[in-house]
Amino acid sequence: MKRAMRIGLFILLTFVIGRSIANVYLQWPAPMPDWLHDSTMFAIRVTGLGQEYNPEDAENMATVIVASISWTLTGLMLWLLVFTVRRFRDRHTERS
């Protein structure tokens, strides 16, 4: 039960922190980067959502891509933080 609660907390923190990071990036007053635009247009063509240029679809896909990258990186950073804290704690309990 304790492990399930930890996993649930980890997923919740990943979502909350990742969402905040994604919102900061998506609200940034700058044009969409070329790599993001090109990858979203490629994804739209591959999935068959449209052949012609459709900026609304590109913006929606860009939002999904940015949110996914943000959540993935946040989850990875939280996992590394937990790993580091456990290693640090184990190292100090061995000395005592």
mmCIF file as gemmi writes it, N, C-alpha and C atoms, coordinates in Angstrom:
data_model
loop_
_atom_site.group_PDB
_atom_site.id
_atom_site.type_symbol
_atom_site.label_atom_id
_atom_site.label_alt_id
_atom_site.label_comp_id
_atom_site.label_asym_id
_atom_site.label_entity_id
_atom_site.label_seq_id
_atom_site.pdbx_PDB_ins_code
_atom_site.Cartn_x
_atom_site.Cartn_y
_atom_site.Cartn_z
_atom_site.occupancy
_atom_site.B_iso_or_equiv
_atom_site.pdbx_formal_charge
_atom_site.auth_seq_id
_atom_site.auth_asym_id
_atom_site.pdbx_PDB_model_num
ATOM 1 N N . MET Axp A 1 ? 0.829 -1.189 0 1 0 ? 1 A 1
ATOM 2 C CA . MET Axp A 1 ? 0 0 0 1 0 ? 1 A 1
ATOM 3 C C . MET Axp A 1 ? 0.875 1.256 0 1 0 ? 1 A 1
ATOM 4 N N . LYS Axp A 2 ? 1.944 1.201 0.793 1 0 ? 2 A 1
ATOM 5 C CA . LYS Axp A 2 ? 2.834 2.355 0.869 1 0 ? 2 A 1
ATOM 6 C C . LYS Axp A 2 ? 3.505 2.603 -0.478 1 0 ? 2 A 1
ATOM 7 N N . ARG Axp A 3 ? 3.87 1.522 -1.156 1 0 ? 3 A 1
ATOM 8 C CA . ARG Axp A 3 ? 4.508 1.649 -2.471 1 0 ? 3 A 1
ATOM 9 C C . ARG Axp A 3 ? 3.527 2.234 -3.487 1 0 ? 3 A 1
ATOM 10 N N . ALA Axp A 4 ? 2.285 1.798 -3.441 1 0 ? 4 A 1
ATOM 11 C CA . ALA Axp A 4 ? 1.273 2.328 -4.357 1 0 ? 4 A 1
ATOM 12 C C . ALA Axp A 4 ? 1.058 3.819 -4.126 1 0 ? 4 A 1
ATOM 13 N N . MET Axp A 5 ? 1.082 4.233 -2.874 1 0 ? 5 A 1
ATOM 14 C CA . MET Axp A 5 ? 0.926 5.655 -2.568 1 0 ? 5 A 1
ATOM 15 C C . MET Axp A 5 ? 2.121 6.453 -3.086 1 0 ? 5 A 1
ATOM 16 N N . ARG Axp A 6 ? 3.321 5.894 -2.966 1 0 ? 6 A 1
ATOM 17 C CA . ARG Axp A 6 ? 4.509 6.581 -3.486 1 0 ? 6 A 1
ATOM 18 C C . ARG Axp A 6 ? 4.441 6.723 -5.002 1 0 ? 6 A 1
ATOM 19 N N . ILE Axp A 7 ? 4.018 5.659 -5.676 1 0 ? 7 A 1
ATOM 20 C CA . ILE Axp A 7 ? 3.898 5.715 -7.136 1 0 ? 7 A 1
ATOM 21 C C . ILE Axp A 7 ? 2.843 6.741 -7.537 1 0 ? 7 A 1
ATOM 22 N N . GLY Axp A 8 ? 1.726 6.743 -6.84 1 0 ? 8 A 1
ATOM 23 C CA . GLY Axp A 8 ? 0.678 7.726 -7.124 1 0 ? 8 A 1
ATOM 24 C C . GLY Axp A 8 ? 1.146 9.15 -6.895 1 0 ? 8 A 1
ATOM 25 N N . LEU Axp A 9 ? 1.876 9.369 -5.816 1 0 ? 9 A 1
ATOM 26 C CA . LEU Axp A 9 ? 2.419 10.699 -5.535 1 0 ? 9 A 1
ATOM 27 C C . LEU Axp A 9 ? 3.423 11.109 -6.599 1 0 ? 9 A 1
ATOM 28 N N . PHE Axp A 10 ? 4.251 10.166 -7.034 1 0 ? 10 A 1
ATOM 29 C CA . PHE Axp A 10 ? 5.231 10.44 -8.083 1 0 ? 10 A 1
ATOM 30 C C . PHE Axp A 10 ? 4.537 10.864 -9.381 1 0 ? 10 A 1
ATOM 31 N N . ILE Axp A 11 ? 3.496 10.143 -9.765 1 0 ? 11 A 1
ATOM 32 C CA . ILE Axp A 11 ? 2.763 10.48 -10.989 1 0 ? 11 A 1
ATOM 33 C C . ILE Axp A 11 ? 2.08 11.835 -10.846 1 0 ? 11 A 1
ATOM 34 N N . LEU Axp A 12 ? 1.493 12.09 -9.685 1 0 ? 12 A 1
ATOM 35 C CA . LEU Axp A 12 ? 0.838 13.374 -9.454 1 0 ? 12 A 1
ATOM 36 C C . LEU Axp A 12 ? 1.835 14.528 -9.519 1 0 ? 12 A 1
ATOM 37 N N . LEU Axp A 13 ? 2.995 14.373 -8.871 1 0 ? 13 A 1
ATOM 38 C CA . LEU Axp A 13 ? 4.008 15.426 -8.92 1 0 ? 13 A 1
ATOM 39 C C . LEU Axp A 13 ? 4.523 15.632 -10.338 1 0 ? 13 A 1
ATOM 40 N N . THR Axp A 14 ? 4.703 14.542 -11.071 1 0 ? 14 A 1
ATOM 41 C CA . THR Axp A 14 ? 5.148 14.66 -12.459 1 0 ? 14 A 1
ATOM 42 C C . THR Axp A 14 ? 4.146 15.461 -13.275 1 0 ? 14 A 1
ATOM 43 N N . PHE Axp A 15 ? 2.855 15.187 -13.084 1 0 ? 15 A 1
ATOM 44 C CA . PHE Axp A 15 ? 1.835 15.909 -13.829 1 0 ? 15 A 1
ATOM 45 C C . PHE Axp A 15 ? 1.796 17.379 -13.444 1 0 ? 15 A 1
ATOM 46 N N . VAL Axp A 16 ? 1.8 17.667 -12.147 1 0 ? 16 A 1
ATOM 47 C CA . VAL Axp A 16 ? 1.679 19.055 -11.689 1 0 ? 16 A 1
ATOM 48 C C . VAL Axp A 16 ? 2.897 19.882 -12.089 1 0 ? 16 A 1
ATOM 49 N N . ILE Axp A 17 ? 4.087 19.371 -11.821 1 0 ? 17 A 1
ATOM 50 C CA . ILE Axp A 17 ? 5.298 20.123 -12.144 1 0 ? 17 A 1
ATOM 51 C C . ILE Axp A 17 ? 5.482 20.213 -13.654 1 0 ? 17 A 1
ATOM 52 N N . GLY Axp A 18 ? 5.275 19.119 -14.357 1 0 ? 18 A 1
ATOM 53 C CA . GLY Axp A 18 ? 5.408 19.124 -15.816 1 0 ? 18 A 1
ATOM 54 C C . GLY Axp A 18 ? 4.413 20.052 -16.485 1 0 ? 18 A 1
ATOM 55 N N . ARG Axp A 19 ? 3.194 20.1 -15.956 1 0 ? 19 A 1
ATOM 56 C CA . ARG Axp A 19 ? 2.187 21.007 -16.516 1 0 ? 19 A 1
ATOM 57 C C . ARG Axp A 19 ? 2.614 22.453 -16.346 1 0 ? 19 A 1
ATOM 58 N N . SER Axp A 20 ? 3.165 22.775 -15.184 1 0 ? 20 A 1
ATOM 59 C CA . SER Axp A 20 ? 3.619 24.146 -14.943 1 0 ? 20 A 1
ATOM 60 C C . SER Axp A 20 ? 4.738 24.532 -15.899 1 0 ? 20 A 1
ATOM 61 N N . ILE Axp A 21 ? 5.689 23.624 -16.097 1 0 ? 21 A 1
ATOM 62 C CA . ILE Axp A 21 ? 6.797 23.907 -17.021 1 0 ? 21 A 1
ATOM 63 C C . ILE Axp A 21 ? 6.274 24.056 -18.445 1 0 ? 21 A 1
ATOM 64 N N . ALA Axp A 22 ? 5.36 23.188 -18.848 1 0 ? 22 A 1
ATOM 65 C CA . ALA Axp A 22 ? 4.803 23.276 -20.201 1 0 ? 22 A 1
ATOM 66 C C . ALA Axp A 22 ? 4.037 24.576 -20.388 1 0 ? 22 A 1
ATOM 67 N N . ASN Axp A 23 ? 3.282 24.999 -19.371 1 0 ? 23 A 1
ATOM 68 C CA . ASN Axp A 23 ? 2.54 26.254 -19.479 1 0 ? 23 A 1
ATOM 69 C C . ASN Axp A 23 ? 3.466 27.445 -19.611 1 0 ? 23 A 1
ATOM 70 N N . VAL Axp A 24 ? 4.582 27.427 -18.907 1 0 ? 24 A 1
ATOM 71 C CA . VAL Axp A 24 ? 5.547 28.519 -19.035 1 0 ? 24 A 1
ATOM 72 C C . VAL Axp A 24 ? 6.056 28.586 -20.469 1 0 ? 24 A 1
ATOM 73 N N . TYR Axp A 25 ? 6.395 27.435 -21.035 1 0 ? 25 A 1
ATOM 74 C CA . TYR Axp A 25 ? 6.913 27.419 -22.407 1 0 ? 25 A 1
ATOM 75 C C . TYR Axp A 25 ? 5.832 27.814 -23.413 1 0 ? 25 A 1
ATOM 76 N N . LEU Axp A 26 ? 4.63 27.302 -23.243 1 0 ? 26 A 1
ATOM 77 C CA . LEU Axp A 26 ? 3.574 27.566 -24.219 1 0 ? 26 A 1
ATOM 78 C C . LEU Axp A 26 ? 3.055 28.996 -24.141 1 0 ? 26 A 1
ATOM 79 N N . GLN Axp A 27 ? 3.182 29.653 -22.995 1 0 ? 27 A 1
ATOM 80 C CA . GLN Axp A 27 ? 2.738 31.036 -22.86 1 0 ? 27 A 1
ATOM 81 C C . GLN Axp A 27 ? 3.844 32.025 -23.199 1 0 ? 27 A 1
ATOM 82 N N . TRP Axp A 28 ? 5.004 31.515 -23.543 1 0 ? 28 A 1
ATOM 83 C CA . TRP Axp A 28 ? 6.143 32.375 -23.861 1 0 ? 28 A 1
ATOM 84 C C . TRP Axp A 28 ? 5.822 33.187 -25.118 1 0 ? 28 A 1
ATOM 85 N N . PRO Axp A 29 ? 6.047 34.502 -25.08 1 0 ? 29 A 1
ATOM 86 C CA . PRO Axp A 29 ? 5.703 35.322 -26.259 1 0 ? 29 A 1
ATOM 87 C C . PRO Axp A 29 ? 6.759 35.216 -27.357 1 0 ? 29 A 1
ATOM 88 N N . ALA Axp A 30 ? 6.844 34.075 -27.979 1 0 ? 30 A 1
ATOM 89 C CA . ALA Axp A 30 ? 7.82 33.857 -29.045 1 0 ? 30 A 1
ATOM 90 C C . ALA Axp A 30 ? 7.181 32.974 -30.11 1 0 ? 30 A 1
ATOM 91 N N . PRO Axp A 31 ? 7.637 33.08 -31.338 1 0 ? 31 A 1
ATOM 92 C CA . PRO Axp A 31 ? 7.087 32.203 -32.376 1 0 ? 31 A 1
ATOM 93 C C . PRO Axp A 31 ? 7.48 30.749 -32.134 1 0 ? 31 A 1
ATOM 94 N N . MET Axp A 32 ? 6.695 29.864 -32.718 1 0 ? 32 A 1
ATOM 95 C CA . MET Axp A 32 ? 6.977 28.44 -32.58 1 0 ? 32 A 1
ATOM 96 C C . MET Axp A 32 ? 8.327 28.116 -33.225 1 0 ? 32 A 1
ATOM 97 N N . PRO Axp A 33 ? 9.195 27.391 -32.522 1 0 ? 33 A 1
ATOM 98 C CA . PRO Axp A 33 ? 10.489 27.032 -33.117 1 0 ? 33 A 1
ATOM 99 C C . PRO Axp A 33 ? 10.301 26.167 -34.367 1 0 ? 33 A 1
ATOM 100 N N . ASP Axp A 34 ? 11.241 26.262 -35.278 1 0 ? 34 A 1
ATOM 101 C CA . ASP Axp A 34 ? 11.138 25.514 -36.538 1 0 ? 34 A 1
ATOM 102 C C . ASP Axp A 34 ? 11.087 24.007 -36.31 1 0 ? 34 A 1
ATOM 103 N N . TRP Axp A 35 ? 11.908 23.492 -35.378 1 0 ? 35 A 1
ATOM 104 C CA . TRP Axp A 35 ? 11.927 22.048 -35.15 1 0 ? 35 A 1
ATOM 105 C C . TRP Axp A 35 ? 10.579 21.559 -34.648 1 0 ? 35 A 1
ATOM 106 N N . LEU Axp A 36 ? 9.909 22.383 -33.828 1 0 ? 36 A 1
ATOM 107 C CA . LEU Axp A 36 ? 8.612 21.99 -33.287 1 0 ? 36 A 1
ATOM 108 C C . LEU Axp A 36 ? 7.551 22.044 -34.383 1 0 ? 36 A 1
ATOM 109 N N . HIS Axp A 37 ? 7.597 23.075 -35.204 1 0 ? 37 A 1
ATOM 110 C CA . HIS Axp A 37 ? 6.635 23.195 -36.299 1 0 ? 37 A 1
ATOM 111 C C . HIS Axp A 37 ? 6.805 22.055 -37.301 1 0 ? 37 A 1
ATOM 112 N N . ASP Axp A 38 ? 8.043 21.78 -37.677 1 0 ? 38 A 1
ATOM 113 C CA . ASP Axp A 38 ? 8.289 20.705 -38.649 1 0 ? 38 A 1
ATOM 114 C C . ASP Axp A 38 ? 7.878 19.34 -38.108 1 0 ? 38 A 1
ATOM 115 N N . SER Axp A 39 ? 8.17 19.082 -36.843 1 0 ? 39 A 1
ATOM 116 C CA . SER Axp A 39 ? 7.802 17.78 -36.272 1 0 ? 39 A 1
ATOM 117 C C . SER Axp A 39 ? 6.291 17.635 -36.139 1 0 ? 39 A 1
ATOM 118 N N . THR Axp A 40 ? 5.59 18.726 -35.817 1 0 ? 40 A 1
ATOM 119 C CA . THR Axp A 40 ? 4.132 18.63 -35.72 1 0 ? 40 A 1
ATOM 120 C C . THR Axp A 40 ? 3.504 18.438 -37.091 1 0 ? 40 A 1
ATOM 121 N N . MET Axp A 41 ? 4.015 19.127 -38.092 1 0 ? 41 A 1
ATOM 122 C CA . MET Axp A 41 ? 3.465 18.94 -39.436 1 0 ? 41 A 1
ATOM 123 C C . MET Axp A 41 ? 3.734 17.515 -39.936 1 0 ? 41 A 1
ATOM 124 N N . PHE Axp A 42 ? 4.897 16.974 -39.598 1 0 ? 42 A 1
ATOM 125 C CA . PHE Axp A 42 ? 5.199 15.586 -39.961 1 0 ? 42 A 1
ATOM 126 C C . PHE Axp A 42 ? 4.229 14.63 -39.265 1 0 ? 42 A 1
ATOM 127 N N . ALA Axp A 43 ? 3.99 14.868 -37.97 1 0 ? 43 A 1
ATOM 128 C CA . ALA Axp A 43 ? 3.065 14.005 -37.223 1 0 ? 43 A 1
ATOM 129 C C . ALA Axp A 43 ? 1.653 14.097 -37.789 1 0 ? 43 A 1
ATOM 130 N N . ILE Axp A 44 ? 1.248 15.281 -38.202 1 0 ? 44 A 1
ATOM 131 C CA . ILE Axp A 44 ? -0.087 15.44 -38.786 1 0 ? 44 A 1
ATOM 132 C C . ILE Axp A 44 ? -0.195 14.665 -40.096 1 0 ? 44 A 1
ATOM 133 N N . ARG Axp A 45 ? 0.832 14.735 -40.928 1 0 ? 45 A 1
ATOM 134 C CA . ARG Axp A 45 ? 0.804 14.006 -42.205 1 0 ? 45 A 1
ATOM 135 C C . ARG Axp A 45 ? 0.832 12.496 -41.979 1 0 ? 45 A 1
ATOM 136 N N . VAL Axp A 46 ? 1.656 12.045 -41.027 1 0 ? 46 A 1
ATOM 137 C CA . VAL Axp A 46 ? 1.786 10.609 -40.777 1 0 ? 46 A 1
ATOM 138 C C . VAL Axp A 46 ? 0.483 10.025 -40.238 1 0 ? 46 A 1
ATOM 139 N N . THR Axp A 47 ? -0.17 10.75 -39.352 1 0 ? 47 A 1
ATOM 140 C CA . THR Axp A 47 ? -1.409 10.242 -38.762 1 0 ? 47 A 1
ATOM 141 C C . THR Axp A 47 ? -2.604 10.399 -39.685 1 0 ? 47 A 1
ATOM 142 N N . GLY Axp A 48 ? -2.429 11.119 -40.794 1 0 ? 48 A 1
ATOM 143 C CA . GLY Axp A 48 ? -3.516 11.276 -41.749 1 0 ? 48 A 1
ATOM 144 C C . GLY Axp A 48 ? -4.535 12.318 -41.359 1 0 ? 48 A 1
ATOM 145 N N . LEU Axp A 49 ? -4.178 13.232 -40.467 1 0 ? 49 A 1
ATOM 146 C CA . LEU Axp A 49 ? -5.124 14.266 -40.051 1 0 ? 49 A 1
ATOM 147 C C . LEU Axp A 49 ? -5.306 15.34 -41.11 1 0 ? 49 A 1
ATOM 148 N N . GLY Axp A 50 ? -4.345 15.498 -41.992 1 0 ? 50 A 1
ATOM 149 C CA . GLY Axp A 50 ? -4.495 16.491 -43.053 1 0 ? 50 A 1
ATOM 150 C C . GLY Axp A 50 ? -3.253 16.573 -43.908 1 0 ? 50 A 1
ATOM 151 N N . GLN Axp A 51 ? -3.458 16.814 -45.184 1 0 ? 51 A 1
ATOM 152 C CA . GLN Axp A 51 ? -2.328 16.935 -46.094 1 0 ? 51 A 1
ATOM 153 C C . GLN Axp A 51 ? -1.918 18.389 -46.274 1 0 ? 51 A 1
ATOM 154 N N . GLU Axp A 52 ? -2.878 19.291 -46.231 1 0 ? 52 A 1
ATOM 155 C CA . GLU Axp A 52 ? -2.562 20.694 -46.451 1 0 ? 52 A 1
ATOM 156 C C . GLU Axp A 52 ? -2.142 21.358 -45.141 1 0 ? 52 A 1
ATOM 157 N N . TYR Axp A 53 ? -1.585 22.522 -45.285 1 0 ? 53 A 1
ATOM 158 C CA . TYR Axp A 53 ? -1.095 23.27 -44.125 1 0 ? 53 A 1
ATOM 159 C C . TYR Axp A 53 ? -2.274 23.717 -43.275 1 0 ? 53 A 1
ATOM 160 N N . ASN Axp A 54 ? -2.266 23.336 -42.029 1 0 ? 54 A 1
ATOM 161 C CA . ASN Axp A 54 ? -3.324 23.73 -41.109 1 0 ? 54 A 1
ATOM 162 C C . ASN Axp A 54 ? -2.68 24.176 -39.805 1 0 ? 54 A 1
ATOM 163 N N . PRO Axp A 55 ? -2.578 25.477 -39.58 1 0 ? 55 A 1
ATOM 164 C CA . PRO Axp A 55 ? -1.87 25.957 -38.393 1 0 ? 55 A 1
ATOM 165 C C . PRO Axp A 55 ? -2.536 25.567 -37.072 1 0 ? 55 A 1
ATOM 166 N N . GLU Axp A 56 ? -3.857 25.401 -37.06 1 0 ? 56 A 1
ATOM 167 C CA . GLU Axp A 56 ? -4.519 25.013 -35.813 1 0 ? 56 A 1
ATOM 168 C C . GLU Axp A 56 ? -4.099 23.607 -35.396 1 0 ? 56 A 1
ATOM 169 N N . ASP Axp A 57 ? -4.044 22.684 -36.358 1 0 ? 57 A 1
ATOM 170 C CA . ASP Axp A 57 ? -3.59 21.332 -36.043 1 0 ? 57 A 1
ATOM 171 C C . ASP Axp A 57 ? -2.145 21.345 -35.576 1 0 ? 57 A 1
ATOM 172 N N . ALA Axp A 58 ? -1.327 22.177 -36.212 1 0 ? 58 A 1
ATOM 173 C CA . ALA Axp A 58 ? 0.082 22.259 -35.819 1 0 ? 58 A 1
ATOM 174 C C . ALA Axp A 58 ? 0.216 22.778 -34.391 1 0 ? 58 A 1
ATOM 175 N N . GLU Axp A 59 ? -0.587 23.766 -34.031 1 0 ? 59 A 1
ATOM 176 C CA . GLU Axp A 59 ? -0.518 24.294 -32.664 1 0 ? 59 A 1
ATOM 177 C C . GLU Axp A 59 ? -0.984 23.257 -31.652 1 0 ? 59 A 1
ATOM 178 N N . ASN Axp A 60 ? -2.037 22.52 -31.98 1 0 ? 60 A 1
ATOM 179 C CA . ASN Axp A 60 ? -2.518 21.486 -31.061 1 0 ? 60 A 1
ATOM 180 C C . ASN Axp A 60 ? -1.482 20.384 -30.875 1 0 ? 60 A 1
ATOM 181 N N . MET Axp A 61 ? -0.889 19.951 -31.974 1 0 ? 61 A 1
ATOM 182 C CA . MET Axp A 61 ? 0.136 18.913 -31.874 1 0 ? 61 A 1
ATOM 183 C C . MET Axp A 61 ? 1.363 19.428 -31.134 1 0 ? 61 A 1
ATOM 184 N N . ALA Axp A 62 ? 1.711 20.698 -31.352 1 0 ? 62 A 1
ATOM 185 C CA . ALA Axp A 62 ? 2.853 21.284 -30.644 1 0 ? 62 A 1
ATOM 186 C C . ALA Axp A 62 ? 2.591 21.301 -29.145 1 0 ? 62 A 1
ATOM 187 N N . THR Axp A 63 ? 1.362 21.597 -28.764 1 0 ? 63 A 1
ATOM 188 C CA . THR Axp A 63 ? 1.011 21.581 -27.344 1 0 ? 63 A 1
ATOM 189 C C . THR Axp A 63 ? 1.192 20.189 -26.759 1 0 ? 63 A 1
ATOM 190 N N . VAL Axp A 64 ? 0.747 19.17 -27.484 1 0 ? 64 A 1
ATOM 191 C CA . VAL Axp A 64 ? 0.898 17.789 -27.016 1 0 ? 64 A 1
ATOM 192 C C . VAL Axp A 64 ? 2.372 17.411 -26.914 1 0 ? 64 A 1
ATOM 193 N N . ILE Axp A 65 ? 3.162 17.796 -27.911 1 0 ? 65 A 1
ATOM 194 C CA . ILE Axp A 65 ? 4.589 17.465 -27.899 1 0 ? 65 A 1
ATOM 195 C C . ILE Axp A 65 ? 5.294 18.142 -26.735 1 0 ? 65 A 1
ATOM 196 N N . VAL Axp A 66 ? 5.039 19.437 -26.536 1 0 ? 66 A 1
ATOM 197 C CA . VAL Axp A 66 ? 5.689 20.165 -25.438 1 0 ? 66 A 1
ATOM 198 C C . VAL Axp A 66 ? 5.27 19.591 -24.093 1 0 ? 66 A 1
ATOM 199 N N . ALA Axp A 67 ? 3.985 19.291 -23.927 1 0 ? 67 A 1
ATOM 200 C CA . ALA Axp A 67 ? 3.524 18.721 -22.661 1 0 ? 67 A 1
ATOM 201 C C . ALA Axp A 67 ? 4.154 17.355 -22.416 1 0 ? 67 A 1
ATOM 202 N N . SER Axp A 68 ? 4.247 16.531 -23.441 1 0 ? 68 A 1
ATOM 203 C CA . SER Axp A 68 ? 4.852 15.203 -23.283 1 0 ? 68 A 1
ATOM 204 C C . SER Axp A 68 ? 6.329 15.288 -22.925 1 0 ? 68 A 1
ATOM 205 N N . ILE Axp A 69 ? 7.054 16.164 -23.613 1 0 ? 69 A 1
ATOM 206 C CA . ILE Axp A 69 ? 8.472 16.347 -23.294 1 0 ? 69 A 1
ATOM 207 C C . ILE Axp A 69 ? 8.628 16.847 -21.87 1 0 ? 69 A 1
ATOM 208 N N . SER Axp A 70 ? 7.803 17.812 -21.497 1 0 ? 70 A 1
ATOM 209 C CA . SER Axp A 70 ? 7.888 18.382 -20.155 1 0 ? 70 A 1
ATOM 210 C C . SER Axp A 70 ? 7.591 17.337 -19.088 1 0 ? 70 A 1
ATOM 211 N N . TRP Axp A 71 ? 6.54 16.542 -19.288 1 0 ? 71 A 1
ATOM 212 C CA . TRP Axp A 71 ? 6.192 15.516 -18.302 1 0 ? 71 A 1
ATOM 213 C C . TRP Axp A 71 ? 7.271 14.448 -18.219 1 0 ? 71 A 1
ATOM 214 N N . THR Axp A 72 ? 7.824 14.077 -19.353 1 0 ? 72 A 1
ATOM 215 C CA . THR Axp A 72 ? 8.874 13.058 -19.36 1 0 ? 72 A 1
ATOM 216 C C . THR Axp A 72 ? 10.114 13.544 -18.624 1 0 ? 72 A 1
ATOM 217 N N . LEU Axp A 73 ? 10.553 14.751 -18.934 1 0 ? 73 A 1
ATOM 218 C CA . LEU Axp A 73 ? 11.744 15.291 -18.27 1 0 ? 73 A 1
ATOM 219 C C . LEU Axp A 73 ? 11.508 15.513 -16.779 1 0 ? 73 A 1
ATOM 220 N N . THR Axp A 74 ? 10.306 15.96 -16.427 1 0 ? 74 A 1
ATOM 221 C CA . THR Axp A 74 ? 9.997 16.146 -15.005 1 0 ? 74 A 1
ATOM 222 C C . THR Axp A 74 ? 10.007 14.815 -14.275 1 0 ? 74 A 1
ATOM 223 N N . GLY Axp A 75 ? 9.417 13.788 -14.873 1 0 ? 75 A 1
ATOM 224 C CA . GLY Axp A 75 ? 9.431 12.458 -14.258 1 0 ? 75 A 1
ATOM 225 C C . GLY Axp A 75 ? 10.837 11.934 -14.09 1 0 ? 75 A 1
ATOM 226 N N . LEU Axp A 76 ? 11.664 12.133 -15.098 1 0 ? 76 A 1
ATOM 227 C CA . LEU Axp A 76 ? 13.057 11.696 -15.021 1 0 ? 76 A 1
ATOM 228 C C . LEU Axp A 76 ? 13.806 12.435 -13.916 1 0 ? 76 A 1
ATOM 229 N N . MET Axp A 77 ? 13.608 13.733 -13.825 1 0 ? 77 A 1
ATOM 230 C CA . MET Axp A 77 ? 14.293 14.516 -12.792 1 0 ? 77 A 1
ATOM 231 C C . MET Axp A 77 ? 13.814 14.122 -11.39 1 0 ? 77 A 1
ATOM 232 N N . LEU Axp A 78 ? 12.517 13.888 -11.223 1 0 ? 78 A 1
ATOM 233 C CA . LEU Axp A 78 ? 12.021 13.449 -9.919 1 0 ? 78 A 1
ATOM 234 C C . LEU Axp A 78 ? 12.584 12.08 -9.556 1 0 ? 78 A 1
ATOM 235 N N . TRP Axp A 79 ? 12.661 11.176 -10.532 1 0 ? 79 A 1
ATOM 236 C CA . TRP Axp A 79 ? 13.218 9.851 -10.273 1 0 ? 79 A 1
ATOM 237 C C . TRP Axp A 79 ? 14.682 9.96 -9.861 1 0 ? 79 A 1
ATOM 238 N N . LEU Axp A 80 ? 15.452 10.793 -10.562 1 0 ? 80 A 1
ATOM 239 C CA . LEU Axp A 80 ? 16.858 10.986 -10.199 1 0 ? 80 A 1
ATOM 240 C C . LEU Axp A 80 ? 16.998 11.616 -8.817 1 0 ? 80 A 1
ATOM 241 N N . LEU Axp A 81 ? 16.098 12.535 -8.481 1 0 ? 81 A 1
ATOM 242 C CA . LEU Axp A 81 ? 16.127 13.149 -7.153 1 0 ? 81 A 1
ATOM 243 C C . LEU Axp A 81 ? 15.868 12.108 -6.07 1 0 ? 81 A 1
ATOM 244 N N . VAL Axp A 82 ? 14.881 11.253 -6.28 1 0 ? 82 A 1
ATOM 245 C CA . VAL Axp A 82 ? 14.584 10.194 -5.308 1 0 ? 82 A 1
ATOM 246 C C . VAL Axp A 82 ? 15.768 9.247 -5.187 1 0 ? 82 A 1
ATOM 247 N N . PHE Axp A 83 ? 16.365 8.865 -6.302 1 0 ? 83 A 1
ATOM 248 C CA . PHE Axp A 83 ? 17.525 7.978 -6.301 1 0 ? 83 A 1
ATOM 249 C C . PHE Axp A 83 ? 18.687 8.602 -5.529 1 0 ? 83 A 1
ATOM 250 N N . THR Axp A 84 ? 18.938 9.886 -5.758 1 0 ? 84 A 1
ATOM 251 C CA . THR Axp A 84 ? 20.034 10.583 -5.077 1 0 ? 84 A 1
ATOM 252 C C . THR Axp A 84 ? 19.776 10.69 -3.584 1 0 ? 84 A 1
ATOM 253 N N . VAL Axp A 85 ? 18.559 11.02 -3.208 1 0 ? 85 A 1
ATOM 254 C CA . VAL Axp A 85 ? 18.231 11.144 -1.784 1 0 ? 85 A 1
ATOM 255 C C . VAL Axp A 85 ? 18.379 9.797 -1.09 1 0 ? 85 A 1
ATOM 256 N N . ARG Axp A 86 ? 17.916 8.726 -1.723 1 0 ? 86 A 1
ATOM 257 C CA . ARG Axp A 86 ? 18.057 7.391 -1.117 1 0 ? 86 A 1
ATOM 258 C C . ARG Axp A 86 ? 19.52 7.003 -0.972 1 0 ? 86 A 1
ATOM 259 N N . ARG Axp A 87 ? 20.312 7.276 -1.986 1 0 ? 87 A 1
ATOM 260 C CA . ARG Axp A 87 ? 21.736 6.939 -1.928 1 0 ? 87 A 1
ATOM 261 C C . ARG Axp A 87 ? 22.433 7.764 -0.841 1 0 ? 87 A 1
ATOM 262 N N . PHE Axp A 88 ? 22.101 9.042 -0.76 1 0 ? 88 A 1
ATOM 263 C CA . PHE Axp A 88 ? 22.686 9.911 0.258 1 0 ? 88 A 1
ATOM 264 C C . PHE Axp A 88 ? 22.278 9.451 1.658 1 0 ? 88 A 1
ATOM 265 N N . ARG Axp A 89 ? 21.005 9.093 1.816 1 0 ? 89 A 1
ATOM 266 C CA . ARG Axp A 89 ? 20.509 8.639 3.114 1 0 ? 89 A 1
ATOM 267 C C . ARG Axp A 89 ? 21.156 7.314 3.512 1 0 ? 89 A 1
ATOM 268 N N . ASP Axp A 90 ? 21.288 6.38 2.559 1 0 ? 90 A 1
ATOM 269 C CA . ASP Axp A 90 ? 21.93 5.093 2.846 1 0 ? 90 A 1
ATOM 270 C C . ASP Axp A 90 ? 23.392 5.272 3.219 1 0 ? 90 A 1
ATOM 271 N N . ARG Axp A 91 ? 24.063 6.197 2.585 1 0 ? 91 A 1
ATOM 272 C CA . ARG Axp A 91 ? 25.471 6.437 2.868 1 0 ? 91 A 1
ATOM 273 C C . ARG Axp A 91 ? 25.654 6.967 4.294 1 0 ? 91 A 1
ATOM 274 N N . HIS Axp A 92 ? 24.743 7.823 4.727 1 0 ? 92 A 1
ATOM 275 C CA . HIS Axp A 92 ? 24.858 8.381 6.073 1 0 ? 92 A 1
ATOM 276 C C . HIS Axp A 92 ? 24.404 7.4 7.15 1 0 ? 92 A 1
ATOM 277 N N . THR Axp A 93 ? 23.5 6.485 6.832 1 0 ? 93 A 1
ATOM 278 C CA . THR Axp A 93 ? 23.08 5.508 7.839 1 0 ? 93 A 1
ATOM 279 C C . THR Axp A 93 ? 24.145 4.435 8.037 1 0 ? 93 A 1
ATOM 280 N N . GLU Axp A 94 ? 24.964 4.173 7.013 1 0 ? 94 A 1
ATOM 281 C CA . GLU Axp A 94 ? 26.045 3.192 7.154 1 0 ? 94 A 1
ATOM 282 C C . GLU Axp A 94 ? 27.131 3.701 8.089 1 0 ? 94 A 1
ATOM 283 N N . ARG Axp A 95 ? 27.397 4.986 8.073 1 0 ? 95 A 1
ATOM 284 C CA . ARG Axp A 95 ? 28.45 5.565 8.908 1 0 ? 95 A 1
ATOM 285 C C . ARG Axp A 95 ? 28.046 5.652 10.372 1 0 ? 95 A 1
ATOM 286 N N . SER Axp A 96 ? 26.762 5.772 10.617 1 0 ? 96 A 1
ATOM 287 C CA . SER Axp A 96 ? 26.302 5.93 12.007 1 0 ? 96 A 1
ATOM 288 C C . SER Axp A 96 ? 26.314 4.627 12.759 1 0 ? 96 A 1
